[in-house]
Amino acid sequence: MSISIETTKVQYVGTGAQTVFAYPFRILQDSDLLVIVSNDSTGAETTLTLNSDYTVSGAGDDGGGNVTLDSASLCESGQTLTILRNIPATQTTDYVDGEAFSAESFENALDKLTMIQQQQREEINRAPKLPKSSSITDIVLPNPTANNYIGWNAGATGLANMSGPVITTATAYEIDALVSYGGGTNYTDATINAALTAIGTTNKVTLLLRPGTWVIGSNVDWSAYTNVTFKIPSGTQISHGSYTLKMPYPDVGLYYWNVGTGATTYYGNVGRVWVAWYGADPTGVILSNAAFTAAKRSSSTLYLGTGIFRLENWGTVETGSLYPADATRIVGESSHWGTETTIQGSGDLIVNASNLQMEYLAIRNTTAGTRGKLITGYSGSVGKFTEVKFGRASYHIYMPYFSVGTSFFRCMFGGNGSAEMVTGYPEGASVYSRYFPLGFNDYFEIDCYTRFNKRGIYLSKSSGNANFSGVYEYNDEGAFYLDALTGTALNGLKVNAWFEVNGNATPSPDITITAETGSGLRLTLDNCTWSGPTVSPTVNVTAASGGTVFIWVYGSTPSISTGANLINTWTNENDTNTGQFSNSTVTPVNVTLAGGGTAVTYTGYYAISGAICNIFITMVVDAGTMATVDGSSYLSINGTYLPRTTARGPVAVYNDSTGTHYSTGSVGGTGTSVIQVRLPTITATAGPLYIMGSYIVK
């Protein structure tokens, strides 16, 4: 017979049901097959036994035959069955001199030799080989050495055991620092340094730090190794005490690994810094102050992830003048108050906050704990809050001073009900500030809810400008209180909100606004909605002696209480009144136009009461024209009702086209019925400019 095919092996995917498997090649006897079952996941192989695990049919046939598995030895799903020809490399044919020559036995011997050669070719095909053009010969594998790998020697002429890193320029390989460089026992910075030195700063390598405590004994700087990914599995901790770490951003999950008070600085492709890395407890059982402070040393933005984090009085002085809550952004995970992240605790939670930003989380006092202030700040504080749900507290936010730029977007202030409040004004306000210099077009609230509180918003000693919007409902002692600081101008205070069932427990107006002595206040009620218990007045606006208030109302007019010094209530800003002037009464000095423009239009309003004059001017230049104002510029306003001034007050200047705020100017006077609005230096400014201020008259 002849051997017409080269196949010596066939494989089948296990099903757990199939018992008969064909082999398509010739064998000489049943024992000339090797039958193996291998595990697809682990690669483990089991060699089956003839006539115990399987039987063979078709021996001697050119087309092969079948292997039939015993029911106890089936090839299951997730396994592979391999049938491999395995003929012994022996020669059993014997020819005796003088006897007749048997062509059949000769052919069988040749067939057996061919089958053995095919078996060897199958084995050679599974072996690594050098290219056909290679001149290297006699490659010998070295004897095994523990924890080494095999690589080319320095001359690239042979193989040798090596202990250094795998070298590559394209693919990241993983090196076990402890095994390769720490003798399996040295959890030290020396081990990590040795590994990094061997790896270098070019090749992409993952450095595995095995579970255990790695002790850092000095300041370390690994910032140059951004090609190395530090792989830090759960159970690994880097304990560096007060020493600083400079390291590539690691591959690590949300678990505690960074132990120490020294700052950690990340390099390379830096991602989120999680408070969980520093030991923050997401169950709310363990106080997380130290973890938040440690995380702040590494990044100004702290990511919390899901869970409940316990903070109490976080933000006290740490070292020198460092407050942990200075210039800090805290980010949780939520969707428009469907919060997955909560900060809670007893008493005051975050203190000494400045430039604080919070996003996508809830913050509250615990039910069983002491009521306190959720957030407190100090002079110069700025807050930006996005989708934050403020809950149970004595105050949600207590700031002695908010500066320009404070904003709340889609926040919820709730849960300060009067039944749980300590008596004492203004205890129980959602937001309280004693000094609040509001900036024109800097929104205090946007799309926010203030509900179920003893009091809503309480802003004292305020100046500047702001817009308020949202929903105010079920605030027992009123929704909104604000007073203008003595001798300042509160221009452009605009309220566009829904008021419902406020002042129910203690009859109070929805809005209470007061202008202190020598202050000016301009209030716009823009299409507000008023609903709930009948409390008269709905809006209570008063002015102390020498204070000035004027009000514009659009849409539904509420019940307004007007104090003795209230200047006017206008239902439209274009109403004719003696406090309104036009372009003909305003003369610009040192205000020049560029770009061919010729026209400048000024319109505005003024009001005088006692010793205060409040002005609001709009300056509009031609379209495409630029107005240049130098440091000696001013607007000279003439009017019958404008008496001489002997003192000056502040002027706010805001460019509506560019959103630019300018340094405060001033107002003054040159004689009877003339005032000068002195402007700050403004260069290349397209209009309109809004100019607002108050000044003392005499």
C-alpha positions in Angstrom: 0.0 0.0 0.0 1.0 3.6 -0.4 0.8 6.7 1.9 -1.0 9.4 -0.1 -1.8 12.0 2.6 0.5 13.9 5.1 -2.1 14.3 7.9 -1.0 12.8 11.2 -3.2 14.7 13.6 -6.9 15.6 13.9 -8.7 17.6 16.7 -12.4 17.9 17.8 -14.2 20.5 20.1 -15.8 18.7 23.0 -19.5 18.7 23.5 -20.0 16.2 26.3 -22.2 14.1 24.1 -20.2 12.9 21.1 -18.6 9.4 21.5 -17.3 8.5 18.0 -14.4 10.5 16.4 -12.9 9.7 13.0 -9.2 9.7 12.2 -8.5 10.0 8.4 -4.9 8.5 8.2 -3.5 5.0 8.1 -2.1 3.2 11.2 -0.7 -0.3 11.4 -2.3 -1.4 14.7 -4.6 -0.1 17.4 -1.8 1.1 19.7 -0.4 3.4 17.0 -2.6 6.3 18.2 -2.2 8.8 21.0 -5.6 10.2 22.3 -5.4 13.4 24.5 -8.1 15.5 26.2 -7.0 19.1 26.9 -8.6 21.9 29.0 -9.1 25.0 26.8 -8.7 27.4 29.8 -5.7 26.0 31.6 -4.0 24.0 28.8 -3.8 20.9 31.1 -3.6 17.6 29.1 -4.9 14.1 30.0 -3.7 11.1 27.9 -6.4 8.5 27.6 -5.7 4.7 27.9 -6.5 2.2 25.0 -9.2 -0.3 25.7 -10.0 1.5 29.0 -11.0 5.0 28.0 -11.4 4.3 24.3 -11.3 1.6 21.5 -9.9 1.9 18.0 -11.3 0.5 14.7 -9.8 0.6 11.1 -6.2 -0.3 11.8 -4.5 -1.1 8.5 -7.1 0.7 6.4 -5.8 3.4 4.0 -8.8 5.7 5.0 -8.3 5.4 8.7 -11.1 4.5 11.1 -12.7 5.6 14.4 -11.9 6.2 18.0 -14.8 5.4 20.3 -14.8 7.0 23.8 -16.1 5.2 26.9 -19.0 6.9 28.5 -16.9 7.8 31.5 -14.2 9.5 29.4 -16.3 11.8 27.2 -14.8 15.1 25.9 -16.8 17.8 27.7 -17.6 21.3 26.6 -14.5 23.5 27.2 -12.2 20.7 26.2 -10.5 19.6 23.0 -9.9 16.0 21.8 -6.6 15.4 19.9 -6.0 12.1 18.0 -2.3 11.8 17.0 -0.5 9.0 15.1 2.2 7.6 17.4 4.0 4.7 15.7 7.1 3.4 17.5 10.4 4.2 15.8 11.3 0.5 15.3 12.2 -1.8 12.3 10.7 -5.3 12.8 11.0 -6.7 9.2 13.7 -9.4 8.8 14.9 -10.7 5.4 16.8 -14.1 5.4 19.3 -14.9 2.6 18.0 -17.3 0.1 14.4 -17.0 1.1 11.7 -15.7 -1.3 11.5 -11.8 -1.3 8.1 -10.5 -0.1 7.0 -7.3 -1.8 4.2 -6.7 0.6 6.4 -6.8 3.7 8.9 -4.5 2.0 6.2 -2.0 1.2 4.9 -2.1 4.8 8.4 -1.3 6.1 8.6 1.6 3.7 5.1 2.8 4.8 6.2 2.6 8.4 9.3 4.7 7.8 7.2 7.3 6.0 4.7 7.5 8.9 7.6 8.0 11.4 8.9 10.8 9.2 5.5 12.5 9.1 5.3 12.2 12.9 8.7 13.9 13.2 7.7 16.7 10.8 4.5 17.4 12.9 6.8 17.7 16.0 9.3 20.0 14.2 6.5 22.2 13.0 5.6 22.9 16.6 9.2 23.9 17.5 10.7 27.5 17.4 13.1 27.9 14.4 15.5 30.5 13.1 15.0 32.0 9.7 16.3 30.0 6.7 18.8 32.7 6.0 20.3 32.6 9.6 23.9 31.5 10.0 23.5 30.6 13.7 23.7 26.9 14.5 23.9 24.7 17.6 21.5 26.7 19.7 21.4 25.2 23.2 19.0 26.1 26.0 20.7 26.8 29.3 19.9 24.9 32.4 16.9 26.4 34.3 17.7 29.1 36.9 14.9 30.2 39.4 13.2 33.5 38.6 15.2 34.1 35.4 14.1 34.2 31.8 16.0 33.1 28.7 17.4 35.8 26.3 20.1 36.3 23.7 23.6 36.8 25.1 25.5 40.1 24.5 26.9 38.8 21.2 23.6 37.6 20.0 25.2 34.2 19.3 23.4 32.1 21.9 20.9 31.9 24.7 21.5 32.6 28.4 19.6 33.0 31.7 18.9 36.6 32.5 17.4 38.5 35.4 16.9 42.0 33.9 13.7 43.3 32.4 12.2 42.2 29.1 13.2 44.8 26.4 10.6 46.1 24.0 9.8 49.3 22.3 6.2 48.7 21.3 4.5 46.4 23.8 4.2 46.8 27.5 5.6 43.8 29.4 5.1 43.1 33.1 8.0 42.9 35.6 7.5 41.6 39.1 9.6 44.0 41.2 9.7 41.9 44.3 10.7 38.6 42.6 13.1 40.1 40.0 14.8 42.7 42.1 13.8 42.2 45.7 14.8 38.6 46.3 11.2 37.8 47.0 11.3 39.5 50.4 12.5 43.1 50.2 9.4 45.4 50.1 11.5 48.6 49.9 12.1 51.6 47.8 15.5 50.2 47.0 13.8 47.3 45.2 11.7 49.7 43.2 14.7 51.9 42.4 16.6 48.8 41.1 13.7 47.8 38.9 13.3 51.3 37.4 17.1 51.6 36.8 17.1 48.4 34.9 14.0 49.3 32.9 15.1 52.8 31.9 12.9 55.6 30.7 12.2 54.4 27.1 10.6 50.9 27.0 7.0 50.5 27.9 6.8 48.2 31.0 4.3 47.4 33.7 5.9 47.2 37.1 4.0 44.9 39.5 4.2 45.8 43.2 3.0 42.6 44.9 0.5 42.8 47.9 2.3 43.7 51.1 3.6 46.9 52.7 6.3 48.7 50.7 8.3 50.9 53.0 9.7 54.1 51.5 12.7 55.4 53.6 13.3 58.8 51.9 11.9 61.3 49.4 11.6 59.5 46.0 11.4 61.0 42.5 10.2 58.5 39.9 8.7 61.3 37.7 11.0 60.5 34.7 9.6 57.0 34.4 6.3 57.8 32.7 7.0 54.8 30.4 6.4 52.6 33.4 2.9 51.7 34.7 2.9 51.0 38.4 0.5 48.1 38.9 -0.8 48.2 42.4 -3.3 45.4 43.2 -5.6 45.3 46.2 -3.6 44.5 49.4 -0.5 46.5 48.3 0.3 49.6 50.3 3.1 52.1 49.8 4.0 53.5 53.3 6.0 56.7 52.9 5.4 58.5 56.2 6.2 62.2 55.8 8.4 61.5 52.7 7.2 62.8 49.3 6.4 60.6 46.3 6.8 61.7 42.7 5.6 58.8 40.5 3.8 58.0 37.3 0.0 57.8 37.5 -0.7 54.2 38.7 -2.9 51.4 37.6 -5.0 50.9 40.7 -8.6 50.4 41.8 -10.6 52.1 44.4 -8.8 50.8 47.5 -6.4 52.0 50.1 -2.8 52.0 49.0 -1.2 55.4 49.7 -0.2 55.5 53.3 1.6 58.7 54.6 1.4 62.4 55.2 3.9 63.4 52.6 2.5 64.7 49.3 2.3 62.5 46.3 2.6 64.1 42.9 1.6 62.1 39.8 3.1 62.4 36.3 2.4 61.2 32.8 -1.1 60.6 31.7 -2.7 61.7 35.0 -6.3 60.7 35.6 -8.6 61.0 38.6 -7.3 61.1 42.1 -9.7 59.1 44.4 -10.0 59.7 48.1 -10.3 55.9 48.5 -6.6 55.6 47.7 -5.8 57.5 50.9 -8.1 55.5 53.2 -11.5 57.2 52.8 -14.2 54.9 54.1 -17.2 54.7 51.6 -19.5 53.2 54.3 -19.5 56.3 56.4 -18.4 54.5 59.6 -14.8 55.7 59.8 -14.0 59.4 59.8 -12.4 60.3 56.5 -10.8 63.7 57.4 -7.2 62.4 57.2 -7.9 60.7 53.8 -9.4 63.8 52.3 -6.4 65.9 53.5 -3.9 63.4 52.2 -5.7 63.3 48.8 -5.7 67.2 48.7 -1.9 67.1 49.0 -1.8 65.2 45.7 -4.6 67.0 43.8 -6.9 70.0 44.1 -9.7 67.9 42.6 -10.9 65.0 44.7 -13.1 62.2 43.3 -15.2 60.4 45.8 -17.0 57.6 43.8 -20.2 56.1 45.2 -20.8 55.7 48.9 -21.2 57.7 52.1 -18.1 59.6 53.4 -18.0 60.9 57.0 -16.4 64.3 57.5 -16.5 66.4 60.7 -14.8 69.8 61.1 -12.6 69.1 58.0 -10.6 72.1 57.1 -8.9 73.2 60.3 -5.4 74.5 60.0 -3.1 71.6 59.1 0.4 73.2 58.9 1.2 76.9 58.8 -1.6 78.6 57.0 -2.7 75.6 54.9 -6.5 75.0 54.9 -7.3 71.7 53.2 -10.6 73.1 51.8 -8.7 76.0 50.1 -9.1 75.9 46.3 -10.6 72.4 46.4 -13.0 70.7 43.9 -14.9 67.8 45.3 -16.7 65.6 42.8 -19.2 62.8 43.5 -21.5 60.8 41.3 -25.2 61.7 40.9 -27.8 62.6 38.4 -29.8 65.7 39.3 -30.2 64.8 43.0 -30.5 61.1 42.4 -27.3 61.0 44.5 -24.9 58.1 44.7 -22.4 60.0 46.8 -23.0 61.6 50.2 -20.9 63.5 52.6 -22.3 63.4 56.1 -21.3 63.8 59.8 -22.2 65.5 63.1 -21.8 69.2 63.7 -19.9 71.4 61.2 -18.6 69.3 58.3 -16.4 71.5 56.0 -14.9 74.6 57.6 -12.6 77.4 56.4 -13.6 76.8 52.8 -12.3 79.2 50.1 -12.6 78.8 46.3 -14.6 75.6 47.1 -16.3 73.7 44.2 -18.7 70.8 44.8 -20.4 68.7 42.1 -22.8 65.8 41.9 -23.3 64.8 45.5 -25.4 65.2 48.7 -24.2 66.8 52.0 -26.0 66.6 55.3 -25.8 66.1 59.1 -26.5 62.6 60.3 -29.9 62.1 61.8 -28.6 61.2 65.3 -25.8 63.7 65.3 -25.5 67.4 66.3 -26.8 69.9 63.9 -24.2 72.2 62.5 -23.0 74.1 59.5 -22.4 72.0 56.4 -20.0 74.4 54.9 -18.3 77.5 56.4 -15.9 79.9 54.9 -13.8 82.9 55.6 -13.0 86.3 54.0 -12.6 86.1 50.3 -14.6 82.9 49.9 -15.9 81.9 46.5 -18.2 78.9 46.0 -19.3 77.1 42.8 -21.8 74.3 43.4 -23.3 72.1 40.7 -26.1 69.6 41.3 -25.5 69.5 45.1 -28.3 68.4 47.4 -28.0 70.1 50.8 -29.8 68.3 53.6 -30.3 68.3 57.4 -28.2 71.1 59.1 -28.5 74.3 61.1 -27.1 76.1 58.1 -26.3 74.7 54.7 -23.7 77.3 53.8 -22.4 79.9 56.3 -20.0 82.3 54.7 -18.9 85.6 56.2 -17.9 86.8 52.8 -18.9 85.6 49.3 -16.9 87.3 46.5 -17.8 87.8 42.8 -18.2 84.5 41.0 -20.2 82.5 43.5 -22.8 80.4 41.7 -25.2 77.6 42.4 -26.5 75.5 39.5 -29.3 73.0 39.9 -28.9 72.7 43.7 -31.4 71.6 46.3 -31.5 73.4 49.7 -33.8 71.5 52.0 -34.4 69.9 55.4 -33.9 72.8 57.8 -37.4 72.7 59.1 -38.3 75.0 62.0 -39.4 72.2 64.2 -35.8 71.0 64.4 -34.1 74.4 64.5 -32.4 76.2 67.4 -34.2 79.4 68.1 -32.2 82.5 67.2 -32.0 84.7 64.1 -30.8 83.9 61.5 -30.3 80.2 62.6 -31.8 77.9 60.1 -31.0 79.8 56.9 -30.0 77.6 53.9 -27.4 80.1 52.8 -26.1 82.8 55.1 -23.5 85.5 54.4 -22.7 88.6 56.3 -20.8 90.3 53.5 -21.8 89.4 49.9 -20.4 91.6 47.1 -22.5 90.4 44.2 -21.0 90.9 40.7 -23.1 92.0 37.8 -24.3 89.0 35.8 -22.8 86.6 38.4 -25.6 84.4 39.2 -26.2 83.4 42.8 -28.7 80.7 42.0 -29.6 79.1 38.7 -32.4 76.5 38.6 -32.2 75.8 42.3 -34.7 74.6 44.9 -34.9 76.1 48.4 -37.5 74.3 50.3 -38.6 73.0 53.7 -36.2 75.3 55.6 -36.7 77.6 58.6 -35.4 80.4 56.3 -34.2 80.4 52.7 -31.5 82.7 51.6 -30.1 85.3 54.1 -27.5 87.7 52.7 -26.4 90.6 54.9 -24.3 93.6 54.2 -24.4 93.1 50.4 -23.3 95.1 47.5 -22.9 94.7 43.8 -25.3 92.8 41.5 -26.8 89.3 41.2 -29.6 87.3 39.6 -31.7 84.9 41.6 -33.9 82.2 40.1 -35.4 78.8 41.0 -38.1 77.7 43.4 -38.6 78.8 47.0 -41.3 76.9 48.8 -42.3 75.9 52.3 -39.6 78.0 54.0 -41.3 78.8 57.3 -40.0 82.3 58.0 -39.7 83.5 54.4 -37.7 82.6 51.3 -35.3 85.5 50.8 -33.7 88.2 52.9 -31.1 90.7 51.8 -29.9 94.1 52.9 -27.7 96.6 51.1 -24.5 97.5 52.9 -24.1 101.1 54.2 -22.7 103.4 51.6 -22.7 100.9 48.8 -24.7 100.3 45.7 -26.7 97.1 45.1 -27.6 97.5 41.5 -29.1 94.9 39.2 -30.6 92.6 41.8 -32.9 90.5 39.7 -35.3 87.9 41.0 -37.1 85.4 38.6 -38.5 82.6 40.8 -41.5 80.6 41.9 -42.6 81.4 45.5 -45.0 79.0 47.1 -46.2 78.5 50.7 -43.4 80.5 52.3 -43.8 82.2 55.7 -46.5 79.7 56.8 -45.4 78.8 60.3 -44.4 82.3 61.2 -46.1 84.8 58.9 -43.4 86.5 56.9 -43.0 88.0 53.5 -41.5 85.9 50.7 -38.9 88.5 50.2 -37.5 91.0 52.7 -35.0 93.6 51.4 -33.5 96.5 53.3 -31.3 99.4 52.2 -29.1 100.5 55.0 -28.1 104.2 55.6 -26.4 105.7 52.6 -26.9 102.7 50.4 -28.7 102.3 47.1 -30.6 99.3 45.8 -32.2 98.5 42.5 -34.6 95.5 42.5 -36.2 93.8 39.5 -39.0 91.3 40.0 -39.1 89.5 36.6 -42.2 87.5 36.0 -42.2 85.8 39.4 -44.9 83.4 40.5 -46.5 84.0 43.9 -48.6 81.2 45.5 -49.5 80.0 49.0 -50.7 81.5 52.3 -51.9 85.1 52.2 -49.1 87.0 53.9 -49.1 90.7 53.6 -46.9 92.1 52.3 -45.5 89.4 49.9 -42.5 91.6 49.3 -41.3 93.9 52.1 -38.8 96.6 50.9 -37.6 99.3 53.3 -34.8 101.9 53.3 -33.2 103.4 56.3 -32.7 107.2 56.4 -30.5 108.1 53.5 -31.0 104.8 51.8 -32.4 104.5 48.3 -34.5 101.7 46.7 -36.2 101.6 43.4 -38.1 98.6 42.0 -39.1 97.3 38.5 -41.9 94.8 38.3 -42.6 92.6 35.2 -45.5 90.2 35.1 -47.5 89.5 38.2 -47.2 92.3 40.8 -47.0 91.1 44.4 -48.1 92.9 47.5 -45.2 95.3 48.2 -44.6 97.1 51.4 -42.9 100.4 50.7 -41.0 102.0 53.5 -40.6 105.8 54.0 -37.4 106.0 51.9 -38.6 103.8 49.0 -38.0 105.9 45.8 -40.2 104.4 43.2 -41.9 101.3 41.9 -41.9 101.0 38.2 -43.7 98.4 36.2 -41.6 99.1 33.1 -38.0 100.4 32.9 -39.1 102.8 30.1 -41.7 104.7 32.2 -41.3 108.4 32.1 -40.2 109.9 35.4 -38.1 112.6 36.7 -35.4 110.2 37.6 -34.7 109.3 33.9 -32.2 111.0 31.6 -31.3 110.6 28.0 -28.3 111.1 25.7 -28.7 114.9 25.7 -27.8 115.2 29.3 -24.6 113.0 29.2 -21.3 114.3 27.9 -18.4 111.9 27.5 -14.9 113.2 28.4 -11.8 111.4 27.0 -14.0 108.7 25.6 -12.9 108.1 22.0 -14.3 106.0 19.1 -12.4 103.9 16.7 -13.3 102.1 13.4 -15.2 105.1 12.0 -17.9 105.1 14.6 -19.5 108.5 15.4 -22.5 107.8 17.6 -22.6 107.1 21.3 -26.0 106.7 23.1 -26.5 107.0 26.8 -29.7 106.2 28.6 -30.2 105.7 32.3 -32.0 106.4 35.5 -31.2 108.1 38.8 -33.0 108.5 42.1 -32.3 110.6 45.1 -33.5 110.2 48.6 -32.0 112.0 51.5 -28.2 111.9 51.1 -28.0 109.1 48.4 -28.1 109.2 44.6 -28.5 105.9 42.8 -27.7 105.8 39.0 -27.9 103.2 36.3 -26.5 104.1 32.8 -26.3 102.2 29.6 -23.7 103.3 27.1 -24.1 102.0 23.6 -21.7 102.7 20.7 -22.3 102.0 17.0 -22.3 98.4 15.8 -18.7 97.3 15.1 -17.3 100.4 16.9 -14.8 100.2 19.7 -14.8 102.7 22.5 -11.5 103.4 24.2 -11.6 104.9 27.7 -8.4 106.1 29.4 -7.8 106.5 33.1 -9.0 110.2 33.1 -12.3 109.5 31.5 -15.7 110.3 32.9 -19.3 110.9 32.0 -20.6 114.4 32.8 -24.4 114.1 33.6 -26.4 117.3 33.7 -29.9 117.4 35.2 -32.3 119.6 37.1 -32.6 117.0 39.9 -28.9 116.2 40.3 -27.5 118.3 43.1 -23.9 118.9 43.7 -21.9 116.1 45.3 -19.2 116.5 47.9 -18.4 112.8 48.4 -17.8 109.9 46.1 -19.1 106.3 46.0 -18.4 103.2 44.0 -19.2 102.6 40.3 -19.5 99.1 38.8 -18.7 98.8 35.0 -19.6 95.7 33.0 -19.3 95.0 29.3 -22.3 92.9 28.2 -20.7 92.0 24.8 -17.6 90.5 26.2 -18.7 89.5 29.7 -15.8 91.6 31.2 -15.8 93.3 34.6 -13.7 96.4 35.1 -12.1 97.8 38.1 -14.4 100.0 40.1 -14.6 103.7 39.2 -16.2 106.4 41.2 -18.7 109.3 41.1 -18.1 112.9 42.0 -19.3 116.4 41.3 -18.2 119.7 39.8 -21.1 121.9 40.7 -24.8 122.2 41.1 -26.8 119.8 39.0 -23.7 118.1 37.6 -22.2 114.8 38.5 -19.2 113.0 37.0 -19.1 109.2 36.7 -15.4 108.6 36.6 -14.6 105.4 34.7 -11.8 102.9 35.0 -9.3 102.4 32.1 -11.1 100.5 29.4 -9.3 99.7 26.1 -10.8 98.4 22.8 -14.3 97.9 24.4 -17.3 97.2 22.3 -20.6 98.3 23.9 -23.0 98.2 25.5 -21.4 99.1 28.8 -23.5 99.1 32.0 -22.5 101.7 34.5 -24.0 101.5 38.0 -23.3 103.2 41.2 -24.4 105.2 44.3 -22.9 108.3 45.7 -23.5 110.7 48.6 -25.0 114.1 47.8 -25.2 117.2 49.9 
